Amino acid sequence: MTDTLKTADIVWKEDHNGCFVPASRHFDDIYFSKAGGLSETHHVFINGNQLTDRFGRLSDGQRFIIAETGFGTGLNFLAVCQLWQKLAPKSARLHFISTEKYPLNRDDFAQALSVWRTDDGLSDWVDALIESYPLPLAGCHRLHLSERITLDLWFGEALDSLNEIANNQHEHSARIDAWFLDGFAPAKNSDMWSDDLFKAMARISHSQTTVATFTAAGFVRRGLIDAGFDMIKSAGFGRKRQMLCTAPTPNQPTLSHDQADFKPKKIAIIGGGISGVSAATALSRRGHEVHLFEPDAIMTGASGNPCALFAPKLTLLDHAATHLPTVSFLYSYRHYKAMNLHSQIFDHIGVLDFLLPSQKTVKKRQALIDDYPKSLISTHHPQKDSSALSQDLLQTEIVAHIPMGGILYPANIAATLKDHFIHHPYRVMQIHEQENGVDLTAFNGENDQNFIFDQVVIAAGFASHFIDDRLFNCRKIRGQVTWLALTNNDDPHQPTQAANAIKYDGYSTEFFDPKTQSRSLLFGASFIRNSTDTTVNDDEHLSNFQKFSQALPNYCHALNISKDANFKGRVGIRAQTPDYHPLVGKLANSSHIFCLYGMGSKGFSFAPFCAEVLADMMDGGILPISSELSAKLSPNRDRLKTPIQEKD
């Protein structure tokens, strides 16, 4: 899958009713008609797939999956959301998957959908979709339009995207229930209507899957029938005399006979850091009963700093779709931003990044910036003024500005997500896998207590391998952060000097400390291999201060901070793998035990996305990830077969 995308080249044309609608220069075709666009969607795709009847017959908690070729302006998806809200049970879940080779840029997308804001049933969905619309980067972008509606947008060639979905399938994976084929007309966009694409559709469909499309082209009908779909002609919309859809009761014996049924499970999570809490949240939203075992308070270990830096570590754009730090940051950005509706989770202040390590030339580091959208990252050109921070930045070879970055407040994340699970303040002593589940024994401070679960997730960070010796024993990295209160600031919520977080050979950020109700500065973190000692160390305070003062000497001086300041701190132990990828998935030779750990220093960026991937694995869902990246996360990958030596 190529990672370099071209956005749609749009021209605005006046239709026969005097409305301006978007049209593709490349395909010389309009995306929709204001007069008939929504009606056509209902006739062709909703009626063609019998969705009104099917949504009304769904049972509580049931999952329904629709896939589409040609997302365009998203009008089909919005119409489905509107219908789903009216007819589906409140606990049912809609997963809508769509492909788009030439995504609209954000401004064109918002303008195209603005005409539907006058529709009372669509306006809220329009606003939610525009707010969540992703950057034009290749690969899958998972969006949550509500607690029960998930949209996976695969940007790139439709065939490549469908093959990626198919390559991640296993015998218990869910399959597509209904297809919308809505590319531009076959005569103008033949690649979207190929036999290879129809065969890829068949790989992820089942015997009752339905298909609908506006075209009645003979080669399309023949290709779909050859792939295994039971296609008929039906009355078309408007001036189109005919369209294609599957028979009312499809007879498709060559397709899979099984569609994975949703069954709510009782699931245990072992570990209460950001990985465990994220997994618990993702599974709870899918309707499972989740019990989280953590002897201490939630997110007070390695995830318990007063604030955490949130910034991507980018790769060259051509590799972005299979690069976990990029993919996970983009998902987690939307995740934390949405959580701000409930509490101050994400302070969206931006990050200035010195783009270390320094062994890369300035030219190579510049290449990490140039091809990305400027709304994600751009070269920062500091003002030539007298401010202390500007003087420091002017002395730096290259600085990137990451407007989507910022800082997170872990305590608020824990408080916001705690209702998604039942917290047991117990220490897990033993797990034993049975044929139909897992027996778990935990110590509650006085005696052992036994539990039975359908599935278990081990998310205990560096201690995970103690719970099951099949798990990889990660390198332990001690990290101490340092912070202190800043003085002479009338408004503790406003920055004293630096409005952005700053990433150098370490990082620093100003933040509001709710415990002291003061403006504070945090910097760090230390990096001590093979240590699990959590005692705060004065030498590491000094080391953190020295890195900070060397990287930003004028800023440090302006804040009047010396090595003798009254520093506070805390220590967390990170779990690091040899290839810097976490472990996400089912253990080898196991049916019910999964893991999610090994995040290193990127837990807050990795965990929300990896939890989504894990929840789909456990739930039989369709993964929002390339098969190449999925393999990099496997707990059974070859790279983990060689143990880490203490000296490494």
N, C-alpha and C positions, 0 to 999 in steps of 0.2 A: 504494500500500500504506500503510495507516494504521500509525502507530508506537505508538499507545496501546493496550495490551493489557489485557484483564481475565483474571486467573487463574481457574482452575476453582473453582467453589463446591462443595466436597466435603462429603458426609455419609457417615459410616461405618455400614454396615448389616450385620446378622448374616444370613449365608446359611443354607441349610437344613442345613448341616453344623456350624453354630455358629461359623463363621469370620467375622471382621469384614472387609468388603471395601469399597473406595471406590465411591461412586455420585455421579453428577452431579445436583445439585438442578435445574439449568437444563433438562436433558434427561430427568430422572427415569429414569435407566438406570444399571446398574452397569458398571464398567470391565472386570471379570473376576470369575469365580468361583474361589475358591481350590481347590475340588474339581475343577473342569474347565477352568480357564483355559488351562493349558499344553496340555492335550489338545486343546482347541478350536483353539488356534493351529496345532498340528501337523496336525489334520485339514483345516481350512479353508485355511490359507495355505501351509503347507509342502507338504502333499500336493496341494492344489489347484493349486499352481504347479510340481509335480513337482521340488521342489528337492533332495530326497535324490538322485535320479538325476542331476540337472544338476550339482550340486556335485561329485559323484563323477567326472564326465566332464570337468571343467575341466582344461586343460593348464597347465603351469608359466607363471607370470606373467600368466595371463589375468585379465581384469577382469569382475566380475559386478555389475550394478546393479539394486537393488530400490527401488521407490518405494511409499510408503504414505500414505494419507489417514487421519488420526486416530492420532497417536502415543500419546496417553493416558499410560499408565504405562510404556510401552516394552517390554511383555512380548513382543510379536511380535519386536521387534528382538533381545531377549536370546535367544529361542529360536533365531533364525537364527544368532547368534554361536556358540551351543553346537553347532549342526549344522555350521557352517562349520569350526570347530576340529577336528571329528572327520573330516570328509570332504574338504575342499578341499586342494589342494596348498599347501605352506607359502609358496610364492612368489606364489600367486594373491591378488587384491585384491578385497575386498568394499566396495562403496559403497552405503550404505543412506540413502535420502532420505525424510524424513517431514514431514508438515505437522500443525500443531496450532493451532487458533484460541484455545483456552482452556487454556494450559499449567498443569499443577499447580504450586503453589508448592513450594519445595524441601523443606519439612518434610513435606507431604502425599506428595510423590513418594518420599521416603526411606521413609516409613511404609508406603506401598503396596507397595514392592518388598521390604520387609524379610521378608515371608512367604516369599519365594523363596530366601532365604539358606540355608535348610535343604537345598536341592537342590544336591548337590555339583557338578554340571555347570554350575550357574548362579551360584553364590555369588560367584566372582571377577568375573564379568561384571556382576553387580548392583553390587558395590562400585565397579567402574571407572566405570559409568554414573552412579551417584550422585555420585561425586567430580567428574565432568566436567559434570554437569548445569548448563546456562547460566542466566543471569538472565532473567526474563520480559520481554524486550525484542523488539519486532517485527523481522522480517528473518531472515536465515540465520545459524545458529550451527554452525560446523564443529567436530566433536569427533573425536579420534583415540582409539579404544578400544584399539588395538594398532598395531603397525607396518603391518599389512595390512588393518585394518578402520576405515573412516571413516564417521561418521554426520553427515549434514547435517540439522539440525532447523530447519525453516522455521516460525516463529511468526507467525500471522496467518491470513487467509482462505485456504483451500486453493486456490481458483481463482486468486487473486492470485499465490500462490507458484508454482503450475505455469506461469502465464503468464510470470513472471519467468525461470524456468528456460528456457522455450521461446524467449524473446526474446534470450537469450544464445547460442542454438544456431547452428552454422554447418554447412556440408556435411560436415565431417569430425568433428563432435561425436558422442560416444557417446550411445546411447539406452537407455531403460529396458528391462531384460530381464524383469522380473516386477513386477506390481502387487498390493498388499494394499489392498483397499477396506474399511476398518474404522472408519468413522464410526459414531456412534450410529444406531440403527434409522431407516430412511427416514421412517417415520411421525412420528418425533420430531425429526429433523434433516434436513429436506428439502434444505437448501442444499448439503449434502455429496454429493448424488446428482443433480445437475443435468446437463442435456444439455451445457451450456457446459463443465462440468468434464470430462465424458467426451471432448469434442472437444479440450480442452487436453491430456488424457492422450495422445490419439492423435498430437498434434503431436510428442511426444517419445518415441514408441514405434516399434518396427520390426515387420516382418511376422511374426516368430516370438515377439514379446512375449506373455507369458501374464498373465492376470488371474484373481484369485480373491476372492470375498467371501462372507460368511455369509448374505446375503439372497438370496432368490429372487424379489423383487418384480418384477412384469411390466414396469413402467415403467423399472426399472433395466436389465433385460435388453435391452429394446428400445432404450434410449438408448445402451448400449454397442455393440450391433450397428450402429446407425445411425452411430456414430463410427468403425466399421471393425473392431471386435473380433469374433472368431468365438466367440460365447458358447453354452454348453450348460448344462443343469441337471444337478446331481449330488446324491448323497445328502448330506443335511445332518448337522450334529453334534447329538447329544443329542435334545432335543425338537423341533429344527428338521428338518422332513422333507426339505427340499431347500436347496441353495445354488447359486451360479453360479460357473462357471469357464470358461476357454477350452477349446476342444477339445484332445485330447491332442497332436495335431500341427496347430497353428493355421494356417488359411488366411486370411490377412489382406492381400490384394493392394493395398488402397488405402493401407496404411501403408508407411513407408519400407522399401525392400528392403535397405538397407545398415545394418550395425551396425559401428561403427569397431573394428577389431581392434587389440589392443595389440601393438606391435612395439618391443622394446628398442632404444634409439638410443645412439649415441655423441655426447655433447654437450659443447661447450666453454663454460665460463663465463669471461669476461674481467673480472677485478676480484675482490679478496679481502677486501672489507669485509663488513659485515653483510648487505648486499643479495646479493652474490655467494655468500656462504656459505649464506644461507637458500635461495637458488635451487638451489644444488648439493644441499642436503639434501632439499628437496622432490622434486627430480627423481630422486635416488638412491633414495629410498623407493618410488618408482614402478617401480623396476627398471632404470633407465637407467645407462649407464656415463658418469660425469661427470669431466671434466678441468678443473681450475681454474687459470687463468693469472694469477699475481700475482708480480711480481719481488721484492717484499719479503715479510716474514713475514705470515701471515694475520691480518687484523683489527688492523693496526698503523697505518693511516691515520686517517681521520676516525672510525673505529670503535674506536680504540685507547686511549681514556681509561681510567684505573684503575678507574673505575666510571661508570655512566650512570644518569641519572634515568629512571624508568619511571612515567609518569603520563598520564592521558588529558586531552585538551582537548575538553570536551563541548560539545554544541550543545543547543538545545531538544529535548525528547524527541520531539516530532512529526517531527523531521528525522533522528533517530538512525540509521535503517536505511540511509540514503544518505550518511551522514557518515563519511568514511574514518577520522578520528581515533578515533571511538567504536567503529566496527566492528572496526578493526584492533587496538585496545587489548584488546577482549574476547577476540579470538582469541589474541593474543600472550600475554595473561595465562595462559591455559591451557597454551600452548606452553612458556613458561619455567618455569612451576610443575612441569610434567611432567619437564623437564630436571633439576630438582633431585634426582631420583633418582640421577643420575650424578655430580653435582658441585655446589658452591655457585654456582649461576647467578643465582638470584633471591633477594635478601634482602627478604622480604615485610614491610617495616617500616612501610608506610603513608606517605602524603604529606599534608602540610598546604599548601593552595594558597590564596594571597591573591586568586585570581580576577581578576587584571589582564587586559586593559587597563583603566585607571581611568576611561576616558571613559564606560564603561557605569555606569548608576546602580546603587546597591546593590540596588534592587528587581529590576532586570534580571539582575543577577548571582545574586540569590537564586533567580530563576526557573530558572536553569541547574541548581539543586540539587534543588528541591522534588519534582519528579515522578519522579526516578530512585529505584531501590531503595537503601535506606540501606547495603546491603552494598557498593555501588559508591561512593556519595558522600553526604555529609550535612553540615549546618552544624556547624562545630566551635565549642563554647562553652568557652573556656579557663577553667581554674580560677583563682579570685581568691586566689592564694597568692603567696608571696614569690619564687618561682623566676624567674630572669632571662627565660626563654623565655615564661612566662605573662605577664609584664609587657609584653613586646613584642607578643604576640598580642592582649592587651586593648586596645592602641592601634590595632589594624587594623580597618578598617570591616567586613570580612566575611572569614571564613576557612572554607574547606571542608576536610573530612577525607575522604581517599580511601583507605579501608582496603585496597583491592586494589592500590594503588601500592607503589613501593619503589625499590630500586636493583639494577642488574645488574652483573655482573662480566664484561666482554668477553673477557678472556684465558681465562676458564674456558669461555665459550661456544665460542671458537675451538678449545680443546683437546678439548672434548666432541664437536664436529661434524666434526673433521678426517678421521675414518675414512669419511665419506660421499663423498669425492672424491679424485682423484689431483692433488696439487699440483705444478704446473710453475713453478719460480721464474724464469720467462722474461717478457720484455717483448714484447707482441704488436706486430708492426710493420705487418701488413697482413692483411686478410681479403678473400677474393674469392668471391662466390657463384656456384656452378655450378647446373646443372639439378637435380642430385640431392643437393646438399649444399654445404659451404663449405670452401674451402681456406684454411688459416691459416698465416701465417709468423710465427715468434717468434724473438727473439734471446736466447740463453742465456748471454750474457756473453763468448762467444768467436766464435760464428758463428750464422748463421740456421738454423733447423730448420723443416721443413714438416710440416703435419698435415692430415688430412682428417676432417671431422666431418659428421654428419647435420644438426645444428642448432647455432647459436651464440647465447649470451646475452651482451649487452654490459651490464656492471654496474660500470662504472669511474668512477662518481660524476661529478664536474665535468669529467673528461677524456673522457667517453664520446663526445662529438661528434668528437673527434680520430680515433677509430677508424672511424666511419662518418659522413660529413658530412650524411647525411639526418637525423641525430639533432639534437634541440634543444640549443642552447648555453645552458646554465643560468647563472643568476647565481651567482658564487662568493662565499661568505660565510666569512670567516676567523673561527674560534672558538677562543679560548684559555681553558683552565680552569686554575685555581690550587688548589694544595693544600699542606698542611703537617701535620707530625706534632703531635698533641696530647700534652701531658705530664700527669703526676700521675694516671694512670689505672692502677689495679692490674690490671684485666682489659681488654686491648685489644680484645676481641671485644664488650664491652658499651658502650653509649653513655655519653659523658661528660655531656652536657647534653640533647641533643635525640634522642628515640627515633625520630622521624620525619624523613624528608627534607622540606625546606621549599622551596616554589616562590613566588618573589616576582617582581621584575623581574630575573630570574636564578634560580638555585637553589643550595641548599647541602645537603650531607649529610655526616654522619659515616660512616666506613667503616673496615674493617680492611684495612690495606695489607700484603699478604703479603711485599713486597720488604723492608720495614723492620720487619715484625712488630710494628707499632704502630697504635694508634688514630689516625686521621687525619681531617682535615676538608677537603672539596673544595667550591669554589664557583666560579661563573662562569655562563655563558661569555660572552666578548666577542662582538661582532657587528660585524665590519668588512667592508663591502661591497667587492666587486671586488678582492679581494686573495687571492693564492695563496702568499704568503710564510709558511713554517712555522717561522720563527725565533721562539723564546719572547721576549716583549717585557716589560720591567719596567713600562712605562706601562700595559699591559693588566692586569698583576698588581694595580697600584694601583687601576685602574678597577673591577676585579672586587671588590677589598676594599672600596672605597667603597660600592658598591651593597649588598654584604652588611652592612656596618656601619650603613648608613642604614636598611635594612629591619629589622635585628635588633640594635639598639645594645646592649641589655642582655645578650643572648646573647653578642655579640662581646666585651663587657667581661668577662663571667664566664669566658670562655675565655682571657682575657689575651692577645688578639691585637692587634697594632699593624701599621701600614703598613710597619714596618721588619722584619717577621718574615722568616724564612728560607723564602721561598715556592719551591715547585717548580711546574712547569707543562708543558703540551704544547699543540700547536696542531693542529687539524683543519680541513679545508676542506669546507664543506657545499655541496651543489648544490641551488639553489632555483629552482622554476618560478614563473611569474607568478601561477598560481592555487593554488600551494602543494600541488598534487597530483603525485605521482611519475609517471613514464612506465612503463607496464606493458603489454607486448604485442608484436605483430609489427610490424616496420617496414613502411611503405608500399612497395608494389611489390616485396615480398620474400616468399619462401616459406620461408626457413630461418633468418632472422636476427631475433632478439627483443631486447628491452631491459628493464632493471629498474634505474632510478636516479632521481635528482631527489627524494630523500627529505627534503631540508632538514635540520632539527634533530630529526626524528622517526623516524630510521632504525630504531632498535631497536623502536619500536612498529609502524611500517608494514611493515618488511621481511618478517617471517614470514608475515603474511597475504597481502601482495602476491606473495610467492614461491609460495604455494599457488594463487593465481589464475593466475599465469603458467604454473606447471607444468600446470594443467588446460588452459590454452590450447594449450600445446605438445603435450600428451598426448591431446587430443581429449576431455577430461573434462567433467563438468557443473560449472559454476562456482558457488561458494558466495556469490553476490553479486547485487545487483539490477542490472538492465540500465542504470539511471540512473547508478549508481556506476561500473559498468564503463566507460561512455562517458567519465566524468570522468578515467579513468586512461589512456585511449588515447594512444599516442605520436603519433597522427595527428589529434588533436583541433584544432579551429579556433583555440583560445586560443594554441596554440603556433606558429601561422603567422606571427606578428609577432615578430621578434627582440627580445631585451632590449638596450636601449642602456646603455652604461657609466654614464650619469648616472642611470639609473633606480634 
